[in-house]
Structure formats: C-alpha cells, structure tokens
Amino acid sequence: MNRLRLRVSARPLLPLLALAPLLAGCGDTGGLVSAGSTPTASGPVHLWPDRRGASVPPADPGGAPPEYVKGIPPVRDQDVHAVDPVALVQAELRAHPDKEVGPDGMPPRTAAAIQECPKVEDEKEPEACPVLKPYYRDLTGNGTDELIVGIEFPDKMMSVRVYTADPDGRLNRIMATTETVIAVELAGRDVILRVPSGNRGYELVTAWSWDEKQLTMLPTREQIVRVPGNPQAPGSREPAPAPGRP
C-alpha cells in the first residue's frame, strides 16, 4: 500500500520538473525590462487662437537658378573630375564680364587674379590663384559626383559654387553664393556654410540641399549656434571655489 501511494503522489511532479528549465531561462538577458514611468507628452499650446494671423507670401527659393556654363568642352560620362576648375571660373568670367553683384558677382581685383591663374599642369605657386582646391561629392543623389568650387574674395569673403553634369555633357551650375565664411563643410548630401551671426559669440549655420523641383541647391536649414570655446559657453567657465577657500 505504501509503494502504491508513492507512485500516485509522484505523477503530478513530472510536469513541474519539465517546466523547471523554462522557468530558469526567464531571467536571461534579452527579456523585457520596465523603463519606469515616462512623462506625459504635451503638444504646443496655441495662444490667442481667435486672432487672425498675417498672411504669408509664397516662399522665395533663395538660391541661384540653375545655369549652364558656356565655353566649356562637353563633360564625358558626367565625370566632373575631368573639369579644370580654373578654366571653368574663367569661362564664367568671360560670359559675365564686369559683374560685381549677384551669383556671378566678383570684385575686379579677384577677377583679374583669376585671369592670371595657372593651368592645372603648370607648376606655379597655387597660392596666387583665388580658385581653391576643388572637392567632389554626390549632392543630387544621381550616383555621380558634383564639383564644388571655392573662390577667395577680399575680407574673408568667399564664393561657393557647385556644378553638375547632365547626360548630354553640359555643365550646370546649381549653387552660387557669396558669404563672409568661417568654414565650409560637407555633411551627407548637404553643403554647410558657417558664417558670423549678428550676435556676439554665435555663428549662423546654413545647410544647402538639392531640390529636385527647382533643380538647384537651396538653403533648407538655418541654425544659430554658440561658437565652440566661447567664454560664455556652458562648461567653459571656471568652477566656483569651494566654501571657505579663496
């Protein structure tokens, strides 16, 4: 009788023993862990909702319209790496002589210096030429590089221009702006210009991006940021002395 009682009482233990490895694995990494309570999201509150706001006129694209460069040999296979940037800027000067304002504007002294720039194969000092070293990046997303040219103007001003080649071999200028430039950067498919702002210790950062509708580069984002290392920047101030210390 005792042996039969033991066999009967042992049967319910078999499913529990089979579940033991599963229960032991519940504490492994990868399981869901609570992140705690989260703050309630609150949307913007529209002040004076009954007030009739001002009407907004259609936006001005703000960039230079695309323009085909004349006087340049056709670009083969849309390869802008073969384009001489000095010859390119010289061709633009011939197409727009004596122009000092606008996308093609250039100070007379700078224009005269560009006309004296040596060709790529010459071994003269490149520092005498206002046309800087070119850069290349696919900015339009068509799988081929665009040509980025910088031209030094007096007083730290700079003309930044971008060119792309179409399947017919025509070279098309899709960006031209002149600014007092602190620095020029490339981020993804954007050209970033950092220029002084009207506020002391801050600079204006403008991102120029390709616009498929306008077929040109447009200033799409602007941000005023504190200059790195500015004495008024958070974290750059000296720590306050401890109580009781000079």
Rosetta constraint file for C-alpha pairs under 8 A:
AtomPair CA 1 CA 5 HARMONIC 6.30 0.50
AtomPair CA 2 CA 6 HARMONIC 6.39 0.50
AtomPair CA 3 CA 7 HARMONIC 6.53 0.50
AtomPair CA 4 CA 8 HARMONIC 6.39 0.50
AtomPair CA 5 CA 9 HARMONIC 6.25 0.50
AtomPair CA 6 CA 10 HARMONIC 6.20 0.50
AtomPair CA 7 CA 11 HARMONIC 6.80 0.50
AtomPair CA 9 CA 13 HARMONIC 7.85 0.50
AtomPair CA 10 CA 14 HARMONIC 7.30 0.50
AtomPair CA 12 CA 16 HARMONIC 7.40 0.50
AtomPair CA 13 CA 17 HARMONIC 6.23 0.50
AtomPair CA 14 CA 18 HARMONIC 6.31 0.50
AtomPair CA 15 CA 19 HARMONIC 6.31 0.50
AtomPair CA 16 CA 20 HARMONIC 6.34 0.50
AtomPair CA 18 CA 22 HARMONIC 7.98 0.50
AtomPair CA 19 CA 23 HARMONIC 6.26 0.50
AtomPair CA 20 CA 24 HARMONIC 6.20 0.50
AtomPair CA 21 CA 25 HARMONIC 6.40 0.50
AtomPair CA 22 CA 26 HARMONIC 6.83 0.50
AtomPair CA 26 CA 31 HARMONIC 7.37 0.50
AtomPair CA 27 CA 31 HARMONIC 7.40 0.50
AtomPair CA 61 CA 218 HARMONIC 6.59 0.50
AtomPair CA 62 CA 218 HARMONIC 6.42 0.50
AtomPair CA 62 CA 219 HARMONIC 6.81 0.50
AtomPair CA 63 CA 175 HARMONIC 6.87 0.50
AtomPair CA 63 CA 176 HARMONIC 7.47 0.50
AtomPair CA 63 CA 177 HARMONIC 7.72 0.50
AtomPair CA 63 CA 216 HARMONIC 7.31 0.50
AtomPair CA 63 CA 217 HARMONIC 6.46 0.50
AtomPair CA 63 CA 218 HARMONIC 4.93 0.50
AtomPair CA 63 CA 219 HARMONIC 6.76 0.50
AtomPair CA 64 CA 103 HARMONIC 6.49 0.50
AtomPair CA 64 CA 174 HARMONIC 7.15 0.50
AtomPair CA 64 CA 175 HARMONIC 5.99 0.50
AtomPair CA 64 CA 176 HARMONIC 5.97 0.50
AtomPair CA 64 CA 177 HARMONIC 7.55 0.50
AtomPair CA 64 CA 216 HARMONIC 7.33 0.50
AtomPair CA 64 CA 217 HARMONIC 7.79 0.50
AtomPair CA 64 CA 218 HARMONIC 7.93 0.50
AtomPair CA 65 CA 174 HARMONIC 6.91 0.50
AtomPair CA 65 CA 175 HARMONIC 7.79 0.50
AtomPair CA 65 CA 214 HARMONIC 7.71 0.50
AtomPair CA 65 CA 215 HARMONIC 7.99 0.50
AtomPair CA 65 CA 216 HARMONIC 6.39 0.50
AtomPair CA 66 CA 172 HARMONIC 6.50 0.50
AtomPair CA 66 CA 173 HARMONIC 5.59 0.50
AtomPair CA 66 CA 174 HARMONIC 4.79 0.50
AtomPair CA 66 CA 175 HARMONIC 7.34 0.50
AtomPair CA 66 CA 215 HARMONIC 6.68 0.50
AtomPair CA 66 CA 216 HARMONIC 5.66 0.50
AtomPair CA 67 CA 172 HARMONIC 5.53 0.50
AtomPair CA 67 CA 173 HARMONIC 5.25 0.50
AtomPair CA 67 CA 174 HARMONIC 6.91 0.50
AtomPair CA 68 CA 170 HARMONIC 6.71 0.50
AtomPair CA 68 CA 171 HARMONIC 5.74 0.50
AtomPair CA 68 CA 172 HARMONIC 4.24 0.50
AtomPair CA 68 CA 173 HARMONIC 6.09 0.50
AtomPair CA 69 CA 88 HARMONIC 7.91 0.50
AtomPair CA 69 CA 91 HARMONIC 7.49 0.50
AtomPair CA 69 CA 92 HARMONIC 6.70 0.50
AtomPair CA 69 CA 170 HARMONIC 7.50 0.50
AtomPair CA 69 CA 171 HARMONIC 5.70 0.50
AtomPair CA 69 CA 172 HARMONIC 5.94 0.50
AtomPair CA 69 CA 173 HARMONIC 6.82 0.50
AtomPair CA 70 CA 91 HARMONIC 6.77 0.50
AtomPair CA 70 CA 92 HARMONIC 7.28 0.50
AtomPair CA 70 CA 95 HARMONIC 7.04 0.50
AtomPair CA 71 CA 91 HARMONIC 5.66 0.50
AtomPair CA 72 CA 87 HARMONIC 7.90 0.50
AtomPair CA 72 CA 88 HARMONIC 6.73 0.50
AtomPair CA 72 CA 91 HARMONIC 6.92 0.50
AtomPair CA 72 CA 171 HARMONIC 7.67 0.50
AtomPair CA 74 CA 168 HARMONIC 7.73 0.50
AtomPair CA 74 CA 169 HARMONIC 4.56 0.50
AtomPair CA 74 CA 170 HARMONIC 5.67 0.50
AtomPair CA 74 CA 171 HARMONIC 7.36 0.50
AtomPair CA 75 CA 79 HARMONIC 6.31 0.50
AtomPair CA 75 CA 80 HARMONIC 6.75 0.50
AtomPair CA 75 CA 82 HARMONIC 7.63 0.50
AtomPair CA 75 CA 83 HARMONIC 7.48 0.50
AtomPair CA 75 CA 165 HARMONIC 6.65 0.50
AtomPair CA 75 CA 169 HARMONIC 4.33 0.50
AtomPair CA 75 CA 170 HARMONIC 6.36 0.50
AtomPair CA 75 CA 171 HARMONIC 6.91 0.50
AtomPair CA 76 CA 169 HARMONIC 5.85 0.50
AtomPair CA 77 CA 167 HARMONIC 7.05 0.50
AtomPair CA 77 CA 169 HARMONIC 7.22 0.50
AtomPair CA 78 CA 144 HARMONIC 7.12 0.50
AtomPair CA 78 CA 164 HARMONIC 7.77 0.50
AtomPair CA 78 CA 165 HARMONIC 4.98 0.50
AtomPair CA 78 CA 166 HARMONIC 6.17 0.50
AtomPair CA 78 CA 167 HARMONIC 6.23 0.50
AtomPair CA 78 CA 169 HARMONIC 6.19 0.50
AtomPair CA 79 CA 83 HARMONIC 7.97 0.50
AtomPair CA 79 CA 144 HARMONIC 7.32 0.50
AtomPair CA 79 CA 145 HARMONIC 7.33 0.50
AtomPair CA 79 CA 165 HARMONIC 7.27 0.50
AtomPair CA 80 CA 145 HARMONIC 6.90 0.50
AtomPair CA 80 CA 146 HARMONIC 6.52 0.50
AtomPair CA 80 CA 147 HARMONIC 6.06 0.50
AtomPair CA 80 CA 164 HARMONIC 7.10 0.50
AtomPair CA 80 CA 165 HARMONIC 6.69 0.50
AtomPair CA 81 CA 136 HARMONIC 7.69 0.50
AtomPair CA 81 CA 147 HARMONIC 7.36 0.50
AtomPair CA 83 CA 88 HARMONIC 7.34 0.50
AtomPair CA 84 CA 88 HARMONIC 6.16 0.50
AtomPair CA 84 CA 119 HARMONIC 7.93 0.50
AtomPair CA 84 CA 120 HARMONIC 6.99 0.50
AtomPair CA 85 CA 89 HARMONIC 6.26 0.50
AtomPair CA 85 CA 131 HARMONIC 7.46 0.50
AtomPair CA 85 CA 134 HARMONIC 6.96 0.50
AtomPair CA 85 CA 149 HARMONIC 6.95 0.50
AtomPair CA 86 CA 90 HARMONIC 6.14 0.50
AtomPair CA 86 CA 114 HARMONIC 7.47 0.50
AtomPair CA 86 CA 117 HARMONIC 7.04 0.50
AtomPair CA 86 CA 118 HARMONIC 7.98 0.50
AtomPair CA 86 CA 119 HARMONIC 6.95 0.50
AtomPair CA 86 CA 120 HARMONIC 7.88 0.50
AtomPair CA 86 CA 131 HARMONIC 6.33 0.50
AtomPair CA 87 CA 91 HARMONIC 6.10 0.50
AtomPair CA 87 CA 119 HARMONIC 7.56 0.50
AtomPair CA 88 CA 92 HARMONIC 6.51 0.50
AtomPair CA 89 CA 93 HARMONIC 6.31 0.50
AtomPair CA 89 CA 114 HARMONIC 7.82 0.50
AtomPair CA 89 CA 131 HARMONIC 7.94 0.50
AtomPair CA 90 CA 94 HARMONIC 6.37 0.50
AtomPair CA 90 CA 114 HARMONIC 6.80 0.50
AtomPair CA 90 CA 115 HARMONIC 6.43 0.50
AtomPair CA 91 CA 95 HARMONIC 6.29 0.50
AtomPair CA 92 CA 96 HARMONIC 6.11 0.50
AtomPair CA 92 CA 104 HARMONIC 7.55 0.50
AtomPair CA 93 CA 97 HARMONIC 5.39 0.50
AtomPair CA 93 CA 104 HARMONIC 7.80 0.50
AtomPair CA 93 CA 111 HARMONIC 7.33 0.50
AtomPair CA 96 CA 104 HARMONIC 6.84 0.50
AtomPair CA 98 CA 106 HARMONIC 7.99 0.50
AtomPair CA 98 CA 108 HARMONIC 7.27 0.50
AtomPair CA 99 CA 104 HARMONIC 6.53 0.50
AtomPair CA 99 CA 105 HARMONIC 4.98 0.50
AtomPair CA 99 CA 106 HARMONIC 6.35 0.50
AtomPair CA 100 CA 104 HARMONIC 7.25 0.50
AtomPair CA 100 CA 105 HARMONIC 3.82 0.50
AtomPair CA 100 CA 106 HARMONIC 4.63 0.50
AtomPair CA 100 CA 107 HARMONIC 5.68 0.50
AtomPair CA 100 CA 108 HARMONIC 7.45 0.50
AtomPair CA 101 CA 105 HARMONIC 3.92 0.50
AtomPair CA 101 CA 106 HARMONIC 6.76 0.50
AtomPair CA 103 CA 176 HARMONIC 5.35 0.50
AtomPair CA 103 CA 177 HARMONIC 6.06 0.50
AtomPair CA 103 CA 178 HARMONIC 7.51 0.50
AtomPair CA 104 CA 176 HARMONIC 7.71 0.50
AtomPair CA 106 CA 110 HARMONIC 6.57 0.50
AtomPair CA 106 CA 111 HARMONIC 6.24 0.50
AtomPair CA 106 CA 153 HARMONIC 7.82 0.50
AtomPair CA 107 CA 111 HARMONIC 6.23 0.50
AtomPair CA 107 CA 153 HARMONIC 7.32 0.50
AtomPair CA 108 CA 112 HARMONIC 6.12 0.50
AtomPair CA 109 CA 113 HARMONIC 6.20 0.50
AtomPair CA 110 CA 114 HARMONIC 6.19 0.50
AtomPair CA 110 CA 130 HARMONIC 6.88 0.50
AtomPair CA 110 CA 152 HARMONIC 7.89 0.50
AtomPair CA 110 CA 153 HARMONIC 6.47 0.50
AtomPair CA 110 CA 154 HARMONIC 7.91 0.50
AtomPair CA 111 CA 115 HARMONIC 6.41 0.50
AtomPair CA 112 CA 116 HARMONIC 6.73 0.50
AtomPair CA 113 CA 117 HARMONIC 6.46 0.50
AtomPair CA 113 CA 128 HARMONIC 7.69 0.50
AtomPair CA 113 CA 129 HARMONIC 6.43 0.50
AtomPair CA 113 CA 130 HARMONIC 6.93 0.50
AtomPair CA 114 CA 129 HARMONIC 6.08 0.50
AtomPair CA 114 CA 130 HARMONIC 6.25 0.50
AtomPair CA 114 CA 131 HARMONIC 7.04 0.50
AtomPair CA 116 CA 129 HARMONIC 7.58 0.50
AtomPair CA 117 CA 126 HARMONIC 7.93 0.50
AtomPair CA 117 CA 128 HARMONIC 7.27 0.50
AtomPair CA 117 CA 129 HARMONIC 5.14 0.50
AtomPair CA 117 CA 130 HARMONIC 7.94 0.50
AtomPair CA 118 CA 122 HARMONIC 5.88 0.50
AtomPair CA 118 CA 123 HARMONIC 7.89 0.50
AtomPair CA 118 CA 124 HARMONIC 6.53 0.50
AtomPair CA 118 CA 126 HARMONIC 7.69 0.50
AtomPair CA 118 CA 129 HARMONIC 7.63 0.50
AtomPair CA 130 CA 151 HARMONIC 5.37 0.50
AtomPair CA 130 CA 152 HARMONIC 4.93 0.50
AtomPair CA 130 CA 153 HARMONIC 7.31 0.50
AtomPair CA 131 CA 149 HARMONIC 7.29 0.50
AtomPair CA 131 CA 150 HARMONIC 6.06 0.50
AtomPair CA 131 CA 151 HARMONIC 4.61 0.50
AtomPair CA 131 CA 152 HARMONIC 6.58 0.50
AtomPair CA 132 CA 149 HARMONIC 6.79 0.50
AtomPair CA 132 CA 150 HARMONIC 5.36 0.50
AtomPair CA 132 CA 151 HARMONIC 5.94 0.50
AtomPair CA 132 CA 152 HARMONIC 7.28 0.50
AtomPair CA 133 CA 149 HARMONIC 7.27 0.50
AtomPair CA 133 CA 150 HARMONIC 7.45 0.50
AtomPair CA 134 CA 147 HARMONIC 6.85 0.50
AtomPair CA 134 CA 148 HARMONIC 5.67 0.50
AtomPair CA 134 CA 149 HARMONIC 5.10 0.50
AtomPair CA 134 CA 150 HARMONIC 7.10 0.50
AtomPair CA 135 CA 147 HARMONIC 6.14 0.50
AtomPair CA 135 CA 148 HARMONIC 5.07 0.50
AtomPair CA 135 CA 149 HARMONIC 6.82 0.50
AtomPair CA 136 CA 145 HARMONIC 5.69 0.50
AtomPair CA 136 CA 146 HARMONIC 5.54 0.50
AtomPair CA 136 CA 147 HARMONIC 5.02 0.50
AtomPair CA 136 CA 148 HARMONIC 5.94 0.50
AtomPair CA 137 CA 144 HARMONIC 7.90 0.50
AtomPair CA 137 CA 145 HARMONIC 4.75 0.50
AtomPair CA 137 CA 146 HARMONIC 5.39 0.50
AtomPair CA 137 CA 147 HARMONIC 7.05 0.50
AtomPair CA 137 CA 148 HARMONIC 7.79 0.50
AtomPair CA 137 CA 189 HARMONIC 7.42 0.50
AtomPair CA 138 CA 142 HARMONIC 7.16 0.50
AtomPair CA 138 CA 143 HARMONIC 6.39 0.50
AtomPair CA 138 CA 144 HARMONIC 5.56 0.50
AtomPair CA 138 CA 145 HARMONIC 4.12 0.50
AtomPair CA 138 CA 146 HARMONIC 5.46 0.50
AtomPair CA 138 CA 189 HARMONIC 6.55 0.50
AtomPair CA 139 CA 145 HARMONIC 7.08 0.50
AtomPair CA 139 CA 146 HARMONIC 6.32 0.50
AtomPair CA 139 CA 188 HARMONIC 7.89 0.50
AtomPair CA 139 CA 189 HARMONIC 4.46 0.50
AtomPair CA 139 CA 190 HARMONIC 6.62 0.50
AtomPair CA 139 CA 209 HARMONIC 7.55 0.50
AtomPair CA 139 CA 210 HARMONIC 6.58 0.50
AtomPair CA 140 CA 146 HARMONIC 7.77 0.50
AtomPair CA 140 CA 189 HARMONIC 7.18 0.50
AtomPair CA 140 CA 210 HARMONIC 5.64 0.50
AtomPair CA 141 CA 189 HARMONIC 7.72 0.50
AtomPair CA 145 CA 164 HARMONIC 7.53 0.50
AtomPair CA 146 CA 162 HARMONIC 6.75 0.50
AtomPair CA 146 CA 163 HARMONIC 5.69 0.50
AtomPair CA 146 CA 164 HARMONIC 4.89 0.50
AtomPair CA 146 CA 165 HARMONIC 7.56 0.50
AtomPair CA 147 CA 162 HARMONIC 5.57 0.50
AtomPair CA 147 CA 163 HARMONIC 5.04 0.50
AtomPair CA 147 CA 164 HARMONIC 6.42 0.50
AtomPair CA 148 CA 160 HARMONIC 7.31 0.50
AtomPair CA 148 CA 161 HARMONIC 5.86 0.50
AtomPair CA 148 CA 162 HARMONIC 4.55 0.50
AtomPair CA 148 CA 163 HARMONIC 6.56 0.50
AtomPair CA 149 CA 160 HARMONIC 5.94 0.50
AtomPair CA 149 CA 161 HARMONIC 5.18 0.50
AtomPair CA 149 CA 162 HARMONIC 6.23 0.50
AtomPair CA 150 CA 158 HARMONIC 6.73 0.50
AtomPair CA 150 CA 159 HARMONIC 5.70 0.50
AtomPair CA 150 CA 160 HARMONIC 4.72 0.50
AtomPair CA 150 CA 161 HARMONIC 6.39 0.50
AtomPair CA 151 CA 158 HARMONIC 5.59 0.50
AtomPair CA 151 CA 159 HARMONIC 5.03 0.50
AtomPair CA 151 CA 160 HARMONIC 6.59 0.50
AtomPair CA 152 CA 156 HARMONIC 7.32 0.50
AtomPair CA 152 CA 157 HARMONIC 6.49 0.50
AtomPair CA 152 CA 158 HARMONIC 4.80 0.50
AtomPair CA 152 CA 159 HARMONIC 6.66 0.50
AtomPair CA 153 CA 157 HARMONIC 4.88 0.50
AtomPair CA 153 CA 158 HARMONIC 5.17 0.50
AtomPair CA 153 CA 159 HARMONIC 7.23 0.50
AtomPair CA 155 CA 180 HARMONIC 7.66 0.50
AtomPair CA 156 CA 180 HARMONIC 5.68 0.50
AtomPair CA 156 CA 181 HARMONIC 6.53 0.50
AtomPair CA 157 CA 178 HARMONIC 6.84 0.50
AtomPair CA 157 CA 179 HARMONIC 5.46 0.50
AtomPair CA 157 CA 180 HARMONIC 4.08 0.50
AtomPair CA 157 CA 181 HARMONIC 5.87 0.50
AtomPair CA 158 CA 178 HARMONIC 5.46 0.50
AtomPair CA 158 CA 179 HARMONIC 5.60 0.50
AtomPair CA 158 CA 180 HARMONIC 6.19 0.50
AtomPair CA 158 CA 181 HARMONIC 6.13 0.50
AtomPair CA 159 CA 176 HARMONIC 6.83 0.50
AtomPair CA 159 CA 177 HARMONIC 5.59 0.50
AtomPair CA 159 CA 178 HARMONIC 4.23 0.50
AtomPair CA 159 CA 179 HARMONIC 6.64 0.50
AtomPair CA 160 CA 175 HARMONIC 7.42 0.50
AtomPair CA 160 CA 176 HARMONIC 5.71 0.50
AtomPair CA 160 CA 177 HARMONIC 5.57 0.50
AtomPair CA 160 CA 178 HARMONIC 6.38 0.50
AtomPair CA 161 CA 173 HARMONIC 7.15 0.50
AtomPair CA 161 CA 174 HARMONIC 7.53 0.50
AtomPair CA 161 CA 175 HARMONIC 5.08 0.50
AtomPair CA 161 CA 176 HARMONIC 4.42 0.50
AtomPair CA 161 CA 177 HARMONIC 6.73 0.50
AtomPair CA 162 CA 173 HARMONIC 5.78 0.50
AtomPair CA 162 CA 174 HARMONIC 5.63 0.50
AtomPair CA 162 CA 175 HARMONIC 4.89 0.50
AtomPair CA 162 CA 176 HARMONIC 6.78 0.50
AtomPair CA 163 CA 171 HARMONIC 6.50 0.50
AtomPair CA 163 CA 172 HARMONIC 5.41 0.50
AtomPair CA 163 CA 173 HARMONIC 4.26 0.50
AtomPair CA 163 CA 174 HARMONIC 5.66 0.50
AtomPair CA 163 CA 175 HARMONIC 7.15 0.50
AtomPair CA 164 CA 171 HARMONIC 5.78 0.50
AtomPair CA 164 CA 172 HARMONIC 5.26 0.50
AtomPair CA 164 CA 173 HARMONIC 6.42 0.50
AtomPair CA 164 CA 174 HARMONIC 7.04 0.50
AtomPair CA 165 CA 169 HARMONIC 5.90 0.50
AtomPair CA 165 CA 170 HARMONIC 5.56 0.50
AtomPair CA 165 CA 171 HARMONIC 4.52 0.50
AtomPair CA 165 CA 172 HARMONIC 5.93 0.50
AtomPair CA 166 CA 170 HARMONIC 5.60 0.50
AtomPair CA 166 CA 171 HARMONIC 6.72 0.50
AtomPair CA 166 CA 172 HARMONIC 7.39 0.50
AtomPair CA 174 CA 215 HARMONIC 7.20 0.50
AtomPair CA 174 CA 216 HARMONIC 4.52 0.50
AtomPair CA 174 CA 217 HARMONIC 5.69 0.50
AtomPair CA 175 CA 216 HARMONIC 6.39 0.50
AtomPair CA 175 CA 217 HARMONIC 5.32 0.50
AtomPair CA 175 CA 218 HARMONIC 7.64 0.50
AtomPair CA 179 CA 195 HARMONIC 7.13 0.50
AtomPair CA 180 CA 195 HARMONIC 5.98 0.50
AtomPair CA 180 CA 196 HARMONIC 7.29 0.50
AtomPair CA 181 CA 193 HARMONIC 6.86 0.50
AtomPair CA 181 CA 194 HARMONIC 6.06 0.50
AtomPair CA 181 CA 195 HARMONIC 4.82 0.50
AtomPair CA 181 CA 196 HARMONIC 7.46 0.50
AtomPair CA 182 CA 193 HARMONIC 7.67 0.50
AtomPair CA 182 CA 194 HARMONIC 5.34 0.50
AtomPair CA 182 CA 195 HARMONIC 5.14 0.50
AtomPair CA 182 CA 196 HARMONIC 6.99 0.50
AtomPair CA 183 CA 193 HARMONIC 6.19 0.50
AtomPair CA 183 CA 194 HARMONIC 5.25 0.50
AtomPair CA 183 CA 195 HARMONIC 7.25 0.50
AtomPair CA 184 CA 191 HARMONIC 7.20 0.50
AtomPair CA 184 CA 192 HARMONIC 5.68 0.50
AtomPair CA 184 CA 193 HARMONIC 4.84 0.50
AtomPair CA 184 CA 194 HARMONIC 6.35 0.50
AtomPair CA 185 CA 191 HARMONIC 5.98 0.50
AtomPair CA 185 CA 192 HARMONIC 4.88 0.50
AtomPair CA 185 CA 193 HARMONIC 6.56 0.50
AtomPair CA 186 CA 190 HARMONIC 5.87 0.50
AtomPair CA 186 CA 191 HARMONIC 4.93 0.50
AtomPair CA 186 CA 192 HARMONIC 5.92 0.50
AtomPair CA 187 CA 191 HARMONIC 6.56 0.50
AtomPair CA 187 CA 192 HARMONIC 7.03 0.50
AtomPair CA 189 CA 209 HARMONIC 6.82 0.50
AtomPair CA 189 CA 210 HARMONIC 7.79 0.50
AtomPair CA 190 CA 207 HARMONIC 6.02 0.50
AtomPair CA 190 CA 208 HARMONIC 5.50 0.50
AtomPair CA 190 CA 209 HARMONIC 5.01 0.50
AtomPair CA 190 CA 210 HARMONIC 7.64 0.50
AtomPair CA 191 CA 207 HARMONIC 5.73 0.50
AtomPair CA 191 CA 208 HARMONIC 5.09 0.50
AtomPair CA 191 CA 209 HARMONIC 6.79 0.50
AtomPair CA 192 CA 205 HARMONIC 6.80 0.50
AtomPair CA 192 CA 206 HARMONIC 5.67 0.50
AtomPair CA 192 CA 207 HARMONIC 4.55 0.50
AtomPair CA 192 CA 208 HARMONIC 6.28 0.50
AtomPair CA 193 CA 205 HARMONIC 5.75 0.50
AtomPair CA 193 CA 206 HARMONIC 5.24 0.50
AtomPair CA 193 CA 207 HARMONIC 6.52 0.50
AtomPair CA 193 CA 208 HARMONIC 7.96 0.50
AtomPair CA 194 CA 203 HARMONIC 6.56 0.50
AtomPair CA 194 CA 204 HARMONIC 5.75 0.50
AtomPair CA 194 CA 205 HARMONIC 4.61 0.50
AtomPair CA 194 CA 206 HARMONIC 6.56 0.50
AtomPair CA 195 CA 203 HARMONIC 5.71 0.50
AtomPair CA 195 CA 204 HARMONIC 5.27 0.50
AtomPair CA 195 CA 205 HARMONIC 6.54 0.50
AtomPair CA 196 CA 202 HARMONIC 6.90 0.50
AtomPair CA 196 CA 203 HARMONIC 4.52 0.50
AtomPair CA 196 CA 204 HARMONIC 5.86 0.50
AtomPair CA 197 CA 202 HARMONIC 5.93 0.50
AtomPair CA 197 CA 203 HARMONIC 4.63 0.50
AtomPair CA 197 CA 204 HARMONIC 5.13 0.50
AtomPair CA 197 CA 224 HARMONIC 7.32 0.50
AtomPair CA 198 CA 202 HARMONIC 7.76 0.50
AtomPair CA 198 CA 203 HARMONIC 8.00 0.50
AtomPair CA 199 CA 203 HARMONIC 7.64 0.50
AtomPair CA 201 CA 226 HARMONIC 6.04 0.50
AtomPair CA 201 CA 227 HARMONIC 5.56 0.50
AtomPair CA 201 CA 230 HARMONIC 6.11 0.50
AtomPair CA 201 CA 232 HARMONIC 7.66 0.50
AtomPair CA 202 CA 224 HARMONIC 6.49 0.50
AtomPair CA 202 CA 225 HARMONIC 5.50 0.50
AtomPair CA 202 CA 226 HARMONIC 4.35 0.50
AtomPair CA 202 CA 227 HARMONIC 5.08 0.50
AtomPair CA 203 CA 224 HARMONIC 5.65 0.50
AtomPair CA 203 CA 225 HARMONIC 5.58 0.50
AtomPair CA 203 CA 226 HARMONIC 6.39 0.50
AtomPair CA 203 CA 227 HARMONIC 6.21 0.50
AtomPair CA 204 CA 222 HARMONIC 6.94 0.50
AtomPair CA 204 CA 223 HARMONIC 5.79 0.50
AtomPair CA 204 CA 224 HARMONIC 4.56 0.50
AtomPair CA 204 CA 225 HARMONIC 6.47 0.50
AtomPair CA 205 CA 222 HARMONIC 5.60 0.50
AtomPair CA 205 CA 223 HARMONIC 5.17 0.50
AtomPair CA 205 CA 224 HARMONIC 6.16 0.50
AtomPair CA 205 CA 225 HARMONIC 7.25 0.50
AtomPair CA 206 CA 219 HARMONIC 6.41 0.50
AtomPair CA 206 CA 220 HARMONIC 7.54 0.50
AtomPair CA 206 CA 221 HARMONIC 5.73 0.50
AtomPair CA 206 CA 222 HARMONIC 4.48 0.50
AtomPair CA 206 CA 223 HARMONIC 6.59 0.50
AtomPair CA 207 CA 219 HARMONIC 5.64 0.50
AtomPair CA 207 CA 220 HARMONIC 5.90 0.50
AtomPair CA 207 CA 221 HARMONIC 5.19 0.50
AtomPair CA 207 CA 222 HARMONIC 6.46 0.50
AtomPair CA 208 CA 217 HARMONIC 5.86 0.50
AtomPair CA 208 CA 218 HARMONIC 5.14 0.50
AtomPair CA 208 CA 219 HARMONIC 4.26 0.50
AtomPair CA 208 CA 220 HARMONIC 5.77 0.50
AtomPair CA 208 CA 221 HARMONIC 7.34 0.50
AtomPair CA 209 CA 217 HARMONIC 5.09 0.50
AtomPair CA 209 CA 218 HARMONIC 5.45 0.50
AtomPair CA 209 CA 219 HARMONIC 6.40 0.50
AtomPair CA 209 CA 220 HARMONIC 6.18 0.50
AtomPair CA 210 CA 215 HARMONIC 7.17 0.50
AtomPair CA 210 CA 216 HARMONIC 5.81 0.50
AtomPair CA 210 CA 217 HARMONIC 4.35 0.50
AtomPair CA 210 CA 218 HARMONIC 6.38 0.50
AtomPair CA 211 CA 215 HARMONIC 5.59 0.50
AtomPair CA 211 CA 216 HARMONIC 5.64 0.50
AtomPair CA 211 CA 217 HARMONIC 5.87 0.50
AtomPair CA 211 CA 218 HARMONIC 6.56 0.50
AtomPair CA 212 CA 216 HARMONIC 7.20 0.50
AtomPair CA 226 CA 230 HARMONIC 7.26 0.50
AtomPair CA 226 CA 233 HARMONIC 6.87 0.50
AtomPair CA 227 CA 233 HARMONIC 7.73 0.50
AtomPair CA 228 CA 233 HARMONIC 7.39 0.50
AtomPair CA 229 CA 233 HARMONIC 6.78 0.50
AtomPair CA 229 CA 236 HARMONIC 6.87 0.50
AtomPair CA 230 CA 236 HARMONIC 7.45 0.50
AtomPair CA 231 CA 236 HARMONIC 6.07 0.50
AtomPair CA 231 CA 237 HARMONIC 6.61 0.50
AtomPair CA 232 CA 236 HARMONIC 7.11 0.50
AtomPair CA 232 CA 237 HARMONIC 7.16 0.50
AtomPair CA 233 CA 237 HARMONIC 7.41 0.50
AtomPair CA 241 CA 245 HARMONIC 6.30 0.50
AtomPair CA 241 CA 246 HARMONIC 7.02 0.50
